[in-house]
Amino acid sequence: MFKRKKRGMPELNTAALPDLIFTILFFFILVTHLRSVDVKLKYQLPEGQKLTKMQDRSSIIHVYVDAQGQVQIENSLVEMEKIPMVVNGYKERMPQESGSELQISFKADRSAKMAVITQVKTELRKCGSLKINYSATEKKEN
């Protein structure tokens, strides 16, 4: 008389799957911090013992010095005499409402001459950039 229909497994509804994927993609785009500086110089950082990480990274200018004495500020190679002009240009572009002082992240090659490093620091002093952080790698204990 009455035939029973076989009940199969219902199909999975995938209508909301693209929305979920784009939401996750958007989340990772917002959270991920991409490197904004293209380092053109080769340098090997010196080793240190008592290192601390910088907390406030919003107002940092990266200065690189290689073993030959070339200087790079953020993305451009700079001559010694033009360092104050370039740093002042970055200072003007930084937002004033951040409330934090401008910091210089100084990354010099371990075999760079101290005379070059002193000259760069003197040029940074001319433009009022007195807060300098030196980058190093953690010293491995034997």
DOZA-172775 format. One line per field, with one value per residue: x, y, z of N, C-alpha, C, O in turn; residue number from 0. Coordinates in steps of 0.02 Angstrom, whole numbers, plus 32768, in hexadecimal, padded with zeros to 4 digits. Example, Ala and Ser with C-alpha at 12.3 -4.5 7.8 and 13.67 -1.06 7.14 Angstrom:
n_xx c(8294, 8282)
n_yy c(7EE4, 7F90)
n_zz c(8186, 8162)
ca_xx c(8267, 82AC)
ca_yy c(7F1F, 7FCB)
ca_zz c(8186, 8165)
c_xx c(8294, 8285)
c_yy c(7F5B, 8002)
c_zz c(8186, 818A)
o_xx c(82C8, 829E)
o_yy c(7F5A, 8039)
o_zz c(81A7, 8192)
filum c(0, 1)
// end
This chain:
n_xx c(8027, 8040, 80D8, 8172, 81E0, 828D, 82F1, 8370, 8414, 8413, 8448, 84D8, 84CB, 8516, 850E, 8530, 85B8, 8616, 8607, 8639, 86BF, 86F0, 86E1, 873E, 87B3, 87B5, 87C8, 884B, 8893, 8886, 88C5, 8947, 89EE, 8A4C, 8AF2, 8B33, 8BA6, 8C23, 8CB5, 8D4D, 8DD0, 8E53, 8E68, 8EAA, 8E72, 8EB4, 8ED9, 8E80, 8E63, 8E02, 8D75, 8CE4, 8C3D, 8BF2, 8B67, 8B08, 8AE5, 8AB8, 8AEF, 8B70, 8C0B, 8C6E, 8D1A, 8DA0, 8E47, 8ECE, 8F63, 8FB9, 8F9D, 8F2D, 8E8E, 8DE6, 8D44, 8CAA, 8C62, 8CC1, 8D66, 8DDB, 8E3F, 8EBE, 8EB5, 8E32, 8DE0, 8D9E, 8D3B, 8CEE, 8CBE, 8C75, 8C11, 8BCC, 8BA0, 8B43, 8ADE, 8AAA, 8A23, 89E5, 8992, 89B3, 89FE, 8A74, 8B27, 8B9C, 8BFC, 8C9A, 8CC9, 8D57, 8DBA, 8E4A, 8ED4, 8F3C, 8FC3, 8FD2, 9021, 9046, 9053, 9000, 8F83, 8F7E, 8F7E, 8F02, 8EAE, 8ECB, 8E96, 8E10, 8DF8, 8DF9, 8D7C, 8D2B, 8D0B, 8D17, 8CFB, 8D31, 8D31, 8D8E, 8DA4, 8DB9, 8DEF, 8DC2, 8E3C, 8E88, 8E9B, 8F26)
n_yy c(7FC6, 8053, 8099, 80AE, 8135, 813A, 8189, 81F5, 8237, 82E2, 8365, 83CD, 8475, 84F1, 8578, 85E5, 85DC, 8626, 86A8, 8694, 8672, 86E8, 873E, 870B, 871C, 87A8, 87C8, 8796, 87E8, 8863, 884D, 8820, 8858, 889F, 88A8, 8946, 8984, 897F, 8935, 8965, 8957, 88EB, 88A3, 886B, 884F, 8882, 8820, 8814, 8818, 883C, 8858, 88B3, 88BA, 8933, 8992, 89F5, 8A08, 8A64, 8ADF, 8AD8, 8AE7, 8A93, 8A7B, 8A47, 8A09, 89D5, 896B, 89B1, 8A34, 8A6F, 8ABE, 8A9F, 8ADE, 8AB0, 8A8B, 8ABC, 8ADE, 8B49, 8BDC, 8C14, 8C9E, 8CBD, 8C80, 8CC3, 8D0E, 8CAA, 8C61, 8CC5, 8CD6, 8C5C, 8C6E, 8CD6, 8C97, 8C3D, 8C12, 8C89, 8C70, 8BF9, 8C00, 8BCE, 8BD0, 8BEB, 8B63, 8B1C, 8A8E, 8A3D, 89E3, 899B, 8955, 88D6, 88E5, 8967, 8A06, 8A64, 8AEC, 8B0F, 8AEE, 8B49, 8BBF, 8BB5, 8BB9, 8C3A, 8C86, 8C63, 8CA0, 8D25, 8D3A, 8D2B, 8CAB, 8C4A, 8BD6, 8B3C, 8A94, 8A02, 8977, 88C8, 881C, 878E, 8752, 86B8, 863C, 85DB)
n_zz c(8000, 803C, 8014, 8060, 805B, 8043, 80B3, 8096, 80B4, 80D8, 8069, 807D, 80A5, 8051, 803E, 8091, 8099, 8042, 807B, 80FB, 80DF, 80A2, 810E, 816A, 811F, 8113, 819A, 81B1, 815A, 8199, 8214, 81FD, 81F7, 8182, 8142, 812C, 8103, 808C, 8090, 8055, 806F, 80A7, 8142, 81DE, 8279, 8319, 83AE, 8448, 84FD, 8563, 8528, 84F6, 84B8, 844C, 847D, 8450, 83AE, 8354, 8330, 82EB, 8299, 8228, 821F, 81C1, 81BB, 815D, 814C, 80F9, 8110, 80D9, 80E2, 8107, 8110, 8141, 80AC, 8053, 8014, 8060, 8063, 80D6, 80F7, 80DC, 8138, 81A9, 8162, 8124, 8193, 81D4, 8174, 8182, 8204, 81F7, 81B1, 820B, 8279, 82ED, 8358, 8390, 8402, 842C, 8435, 83B0, 837A, 8355, 8303, 8303, 829B, 8287, 822F, 8275, 825A, 8235, 8231, 82C2, 82B5, 824B, 8280, 82EB, 82A2, 8260, 82D0, 82FD, 8293, 82A3, 831D, 82F8, 82C2, 832D, 8356, 83D3, 8417, 840B, 83DD, 83E2, 837B, 8391, 8392, 83F6, 8464, 8458, 84D2, 8501)
ca_xx c(8000, 806A, 8120, 819A, 8219, 82CC, 830B, 83B8, 8437, 8407, 8484, 84F4, 84BC, 8555, 84FE, 8552, 85FF, 863D, 8606, 8667, 8703, 8702, 86E7, 877E, 87E6, 87B6, 87E5, 8894, 88AE, 8889, 88F0, 898C, 8A19, 8A7D, 8B2F, 8B2C, 8BE8, 8C49, 8CFA, 8D79, 8E14, 8E5E, 8E86, 8EA7, 8E6B, 8EDF, 8EB8, 8E79, 8E4E, 8DC4, 8D4E, 8C9D, 8C17, 8BD2, 8B1E, 8AE3, 8B02, 8A93, 8B16, 8BB5, 8C2D, 8CA3, 8D58, 8DCC, 8E8B, 8EF2, 8FAA, 8FDC, 8F8C, 8EF2, 8E57, 8DA3, 8D0F, 8C6D, 8C69, 8CEE, 8DAB, 8DE1, 8E82, 8EC4, 8EA0, 8DEA, 8DBC, 8D6D, 8D05, 8CC3, 8C9C, 8C42, 8BDA, 8BA4, 8B80, 8B09, 8AA9, 8A90, 89EA, 89F5, 8966, 89CB, 8A13, 8AB5, 8B62, 8BBB, 8C33, 8CC4, 8CE0, 8D99, 8DD2, 8E8C, 8EFB, 8F6B, 9006, 8FD1, 9050, 9026, 9054, 8FC4, 8F49, 8F80, 8F6B, 8EBA, 8E8F, 8ED2, 8E65, 8DCE, 8DF3, 8DEC, 8D34, 8D08, 8CF9, 8D45, 8CE8, 8D4C, 8D33, 8DBD, 8D8C, 8DEC, 8DD4, 8DCF, 8E7A, 8E7F, 8EC8, 8F49)
ca_yy c(8000, 808F, 808B, 80DE, 814F, 8137, 81CB, 81FA, 826C, 8322, 8385, 8403, 84B6, 8517, 85BC, 8616, 85CF, 865F, 86DF, 8682, 8675, 872E, 875C, 86F5, 873D, 87EE, 87C9, 878E, 8823, 8898, 883C, 8813, 8892, 8891, 88D0, 8980, 899D, 8954, 893E, 8961, 894C, 88AC, 88B0, 8836, 8871, 886A, 87F8, 8835, 87EB, 8851, 8879, 88BA, 88CB, 8975, 898B, 8A22, 8A06, 8A8F, 8B19, 8AC0, 8AEE, 8A62, 8A91, 8A0F, 8A1A, 8997, 896A, 89E2, 8A77, 8A88, 8AC9, 8A9B, 8AF2, 8A90, 8A6A, 8ADD, 8AE9, 8B90, 8BF5, 8C2B, 8CE3, 8CC3, 8C5B, 8CEC, 8D21, 8C70, 8C52, 8CF9, 8CC6, 8C27, 8C8A, 8CFD, 8C6A, 8C14, 8C32, 8CAA, 8C58, 8BBA, 8C0F, 8BAF, 8BF1, 8BC9, 8B38, 8B04, 8A49, 8A3F, 89A0, 89A2, 8918, 88CD, 88FA, 89AD, 8A2E, 8A8E, 8B31, 8B17, 8AEC, 8B88, 8BF3, 8BAF, 8BD1, 8C83, 8CA0, 8C5B, 8CD3, 8D66, 8D42, 8D22, 8C65, 8C36, 8B94, 8B0A, 8A4F, 89DA, 8932, 8894, 87D8, 8770, 872D, 8670, 8625, 859C)
ca_zz c(8000, 8040, 8012, 8084, 8036, 8068, 80C5, 808E, 80D8, 80B6, 8050, 80A5, 8089, 804C, 8028, 80BB, 8099, 8028, 80AB, 8131, 80C5, 809B, 8151, 8186, 80F7, 8128, 81DD, 81AC, 813A, 81CB, 824D, 81E8, 81EE, 814E, 8147, 80FF, 80F1, 8060, 80A4, 801C, 8088, 80CB, 8183, 820F, 82B9, 834F, 83E1, 8489, 8532, 8584, 84F5, 8501, 847C, 844E, 8487, 8425, 836C, 8327, 831A, 82E4, 8259, 8225, 8201, 81B6, 81A7, 814C, 815C, 80CF, 8126, 80B8, 8111, 80EB, 813E, 8127, 806B, 8024, 8026, 8070, 8070, 811B, 8100, 80D2, 816B, 81CD, 8136, 8119, 81D2, 81DE, 8147, 81A1, 8240, 81E2, 819A, 8242, 829A, 832C, 838D, 83AC, 8446, 843C, 8418, 8377, 838D, 831F, 830B, 82E3, 828C, 8268, 8226, 82AC, 8246, 8221, 8257, 82F5, 829D, 8222, 82AD, 830E, 8273, 8257, 830E, 82FD, 8264, 82C2, 8352, 82D9, 82B6, 836C, 8362, 8409, 8432, 83DC, 83F4, 83BB, 8371, 8397, 8399, 8438, 8466, 8469, 8506, 84EF)
c_xx c(802B, 80B3, 8145, 81D5, 8257, 82E4, 8357, 83D5, 842A, 8449, 8498, 84E7, 84FC, 8548, 8524, 859E, 8628, 863F, 8637, 86B0, 871A, 8708, 872A, 87B8, 87ED, 87D6, 8831, 88B5, 88B6, 88BD, 8939, 89B1, 8A4F, 8AB9, 8B2B, 8B6F, 8C0B, 8C93, 8D27, 8DC1, 8E18, 8E82, 8E7C, 8EA8, 8E9D, 8EB6, 8EB6, 8E60, 8E0B, 8D9A, 8D05, 8C7C, 8BF7, 8B87, 8AF7, 8B04, 8AE2, 8ABD, 8B60, 8BCE, 8C68, 8CDF, 8D87, 8E11, 8EAE, 8F3C, 8FD1, 8FCA, 8F51, 8EB8, 8E15, 8D72, 8CCE, 8C7C, 8C9D, 8D35, 8DB6, 8E2B, 8E83, 8EA7, 8E55, 8DC0, 8D8A, 8D30, 8CD4, 8C9C, 8C67, 8C06, 8BAE, 8B80, 8B40, 8ACF, 8A8A, 8A56, 89FE, 89CD, 897E, 89E5, 8A56, 8AEC, 8B7C, 8BF7, 8C59, 8CD9, 8D1F, 8DB2, 8E13, 8EAE, 8F2F, 8FB2, 9008, 9000, 902B, 9024, 9015, 8F86, 8F45, 8F6A, 8F1F, 8E96, 8E93, 8EA0, 8E1E, 8DC3, 8DE1, 8DA1, 8D0B, 8CF1, 8D2B, 8D36, 8CFA, 8D4D, 8D61, 8DA4, 8DC7, 8DC9, 8DE8, 8E0F, 8E6E, 8EB3, 8EE6, 8F3F)
c_yy c(803F, 807A, 80C2, 80F4, 8149, 817E, 81C9, 8232, 82AE, 8341, 83BF, 8445, 84E0, 855F, 85F1, 860E, 8609, 869A, 86D1, 8688, 86BD, 8752, 8749, 8716, 8786, 87F6, 87C5, 87C9, 885C, 888B, 8836, 8854, 887F, 88BF, 8909, 899B, 8969, 8961, 8932, 8952, 8908, 88BD, 8873, 8857, 8856, 8842, 881E, 8804, 87FE, 887A, 887D, 88CE, 8910, 896B, 89B5, 8A25, 8A37, 8AC8, 8B07, 8ACE, 8ABE, 8A7E, 8A55, 8A28, 89D8, 899F, 899E, 8A2A, 8A96, 8A8C, 8AC5, 8AAF, 8ADC, 8A70, 8A89, 8AE4, 8B34, 8BA1, 8C12, 8C70, 8CEC, 8C9E, 8C87, 8CFF, 8CE7, 8C5F, 8C86, 8CEE, 8C8F, 8C40, 8CB0, 8CD1, 8C40, 8C38, 8C4D, 8C8D, 8C16, 8BC4, 8BF0, 8BD3, 8BC8, 8BA1, 8B22, 8ABD, 8A42, 89F8, 89A6, 895E, 8913, 88E2, 8941, 89D5, 8A5C, 8AD7, 8B3F, 8B19, 8B2E, 8BC1, 8BF2, 8BCA, 8C1D, 8CA4, 8C9A, 8C8E, 8D17, 8D71, 8D33, 8CDB, 8C47, 8BF0, 8B5F, 8AC6, 8A28, 8992, 8902, 8851, 87BE, 8747, 86E7, 865D, 85E2, 8567)
c_zz c(8000, 8040, 8037, 8059, 8062, 8075, 80C0, 80B8, 80B4, 80A0, 807C, 8082, 808B, 8037, 8051, 80BB, 807B, 8058, 80E4, 811A, 80BE, 80DE, 8170, 8161, 810B, 816D, 81D9, 8189, 816C, 8201, 8239, 81DD, 81BB, 8156, 8114, 80E7, 80C5, 806D, 8068, 802F, 80A9, 810C, 81AF, 8254, 82EC, 8382, 8423, 84BD, 8550, 8553, 850A, 84BF, 8484, 8452, 8456, 83E0, 833B, 830C, 8316, 829E, 825B, 81FF, 81FD, 81A0, 8198, 815A, 8134, 80E2, 8101, 80EA, 80EA, 8122, 811E, 80E4, 803D, 8040, 802C, 807A, 80B7, 8125, 80FC, 8106, 8191, 81A2, 812D, 8159, 81E1, 81B1, 8163, 81DF, 822D, 81CC, 81D1, 8263, 82DE, 8366, 83AB, 83F3, 8459, 8417, 83DE, 8390, 834F, 8330, 82E1, 82DA, 8265, 8264, 825F, 829A, 822C, 824E, 8286, 82DF, 8273, 824E, 82D4, 82E1, 8266, 8294, 8313, 82CE, 8280, 82F9, 8335, 82CD, 82F4, 8379, 8394, 8424, 83FF, 83FE, 83C6, 83B7, 8375, 839A, 83DD, 8434, 847D, 849E, 84F2, 8523)
o_xx c(8038, 80C8, 8138, 81F6, 8254, 82EA, 8379, 83B1, 8436, 847D, 846E, 84F6, 8515, 8577, 8536, 85C0, 865B, 8672, 865B, 86DA, 8752, 8731, 874A, 87E8, 8825, 87FB, 8854, 88EE, 88E8, 88DE, 8965, 8998, 8A79, 8AB2, 8B21, 8B70, 8C10, 8CAE, 8D27, 8DEA, 8DE7, 8EB5, 8E4D, 8ED9, 8EAD, 8E79, 8EE3, 8E49, 8DDF, 8D9D, 8CEB, 8C9A, 8BE4, 8B6A, 8ACA, 8B3A, 8AEE, 8AB0, 8B8A, 8BAA, 8C90, 8CD8, 8D94, 8E16, 8EAD, 8F52, 9006, 8FE7, 8F44, 8EB3, 8E0E, 8D74, 8CBD, 8C9F, 8CA4, 8D3E, 8D9D, 8E50, 8E4F, 8E83, 8E3A, 8D83, 8D51, 8CF8, 8C97, 8C61, 8C30, 8BCD, 8B70, 8B48, 8B0E, 8A95, 8A55, 8A56, 8A22, 89E2, 8960, 89E3, 8A6C, 8AE2, 8B74, 8C20, 8C3B, 8CF6, 8D1D, 8DBE, 8E12, 8EA6, 8F49, 8FDB, 9039, 9006, 8FF7, 8FF8, 8FF9, 8F5A, 8F0E, 8F46, 8F00, 8E64, 8E64, 8E82, 8DF4, 8D8B, 8DBE, 8D8A, 8CCE, 8CC6, 8D60, 8D60, 8CD7, 8D66, 8D5B, 8D92, 8DFE, 8D8C, 8E19, 8E18, 8E4D, 8EEE, 8EC5, 8F59)
o_yy c(805D, 804F, 80FE, 80CC, 8152, 81A7, 81A2, 8257, 82B2, 8338, 83DF, 844C, 84F0, 8580, 8625, 8636, 861B, 86BC, 86FE, 86A1, 86CE, 877F, 8774, 872B, 879F, 8825, 87EB, 87D9, 8880, 88BA, 8845, 8882, 8854, 88F8, 88FD, 89C5, 892F, 8994, 88FB, 8942, 88EF, 88E0, 884C, 8876, 881B, 8842, 8844, 87CE, 87D4, 88B8, 8850, 88EE, 8923, 8941, 899B, 8A42, 8A33, 8AE0, 8B24, 8AC2, 8ABF, 8A97, 8A35, 8A57, 89AA, 89D3, 89B4, 8A58, 8AD1, 8A61, 8AE2, 8A96, 8AF2, 8A3E, 8A72, 8AEF, 8B5B, 8B79, 8C27, 8C7C, 8D1D, 8C9E, 8C73, 8D01, 8CF1, 8C51, 8C74, 8CFC, 8C93, 8C2B, 8CAB, 8CE4, 8C23, 8C75, 8C2E, 8C91, 8BFE, 8B96, 8BF9, 8BF1, 8B8B, 8BBA, 8B18, 8AB0, 8A42, 89D4, 89B5, 8934, 8946, 88EE, 8956, 89C8, 8A78, 8AFC, 8B76, 8B43, 8B49, 8BEF, 8C26, 8BEE, 8C3E, 8CD7, 8CC5, 8CA5, 8D3E, 8DAA, 8D2D, 8CD1, 8C30, 8BD3, 8B56, 8ABF, 8A2C, 8975, 8911, 884D, 87D4, 871F, 86DB, 866C, 85B8, 8530)
o_zz c(7FCC, 8067, 802E, 8037, 809F, 8048, 80E2, 80DB, 8078, 80C1, 809C, 8047, 80C0, 801E, 8036, 80DA, 8099, 805E, 80FA, 8140, 80D2, 80E5, 818E, 8180, 8113, 8179, 81FA, 8199, 816B, 8218, 8262, 81BC, 81C8, 816E, 80D8, 80BB, 80D8, 8057, 804B, 8005, 80C4, 810D, 81A7, 8266, 82EB, 8380, 8433, 84AC, 8555, 8554, 852B, 8495, 84BB, 842F, 8434, 83DA, 82FF, 82D4, 833A, 826D, 828A, 81C7, 8230, 8179, 81C0, 8173, 814A, 80C5, 8109, 8117, 80B5, 815A, 80E7, 80E2, 8004, 807C, 8003, 8097, 80D1, 8156, 8115, 8101, 819A, 81BB, 812E, 8156, 81F8, 81C5, 815E, 81EE, 8250, 81D5, 81C7, 826A, 8305, 83A0, 83DB, 841C, 8492, 83E2, 83DB, 83B7, 831A, 8364, 82A4, 830B, 8229, 8290, 8275, 82C7, 820E, 8289, 8275, 82F4, 8276, 8243, 82DD, 82F7, 8262, 828E, 832A, 82DF, 8275, 8303, 8355, 82CF, 82F1, 83A5, 8382, 8446, 83CD, 8436, 8389, 83EA, 835F, 83A2, 83FB, 8406, 84B0, 8497, 84D4, 851C)
filum c(0, 1, 2, 3, 4, 5, 6, 7, 8, 9, 10, 11, 12, 13, 14, 15, 16, 17, 18, 19, 20, 21, 22, 23, 24, 25, 26, 27, 28, 29, 30, 31, 32, 33, 34, 35, 36, 37, 38, 39, 40, 41, 42, 43, 44, 45, 46, 47, 48, 49, 50, 51, 52, 53, 54, 55, 56, 57, 58, 59, 60, 61, 62, 63, 64, 65, 66, 67, 68, 69, 70, 71, 72, 73, 74, 75, 76, 77, 78, 79, 80, 81, 82, 83, 84, 85, 86, 87, 88, 89, 90, 91, 92, 93, 94, 95, 96, 97, 98, 99, 100, 101, 102, 103, 104, 105, 106, 107, 108, 109, 110, 111, 112, 113, 114, 115, 116, 117, 118, 119, 120, 121, 122, 123, 124, 125, 126, 127, 128, 129, 130, 131, 132, 133, 134, 135, 136, 137, 138, 139, 140, 141)
// end
